[in-house]
């Protein structure tokens, strides 16, 4: 699934400020969400953001907690819907 992003109405580099504020998403978490939207794997994200794989997993866990989701698919659906 990681290579098949869900299309979102926003550009691939945009998440509304309202959405970010509503869920308390940090700038780094926003960067990870954008990478997930691009269909990047955890390993790709780690390499591109110069962080470790466990750090990627920690950030994703925190994002999932904030959004009340438990999968990439649900994360993308939430972003697509505007939360």
C-alpha positions, 0 to 999 in steps of 0.5 A: 500500500505504501506505494499507492497514495490516496489522492487528496484535493490539496496539492501534494505539498499542502495541508491546511493550516486549520487542519494542522492547528486543529490536531496540533501537528508539528512541522516535522509531523507535517513533513512526514504526512506529506511524505506519506501522501507521496507514497513514500515508505518508512525507509524512504522517509527516514533517508529523505529526512535524515532521521532513523527508521525508529524515529519515523515510526515514533513520529507516525505513531504520534500522528496516528494518536493525534488524529485518532487513526491507526493506519496510513490509509486512515491517515490519508483519508483524514487529511483528504477529508480535512479532518 
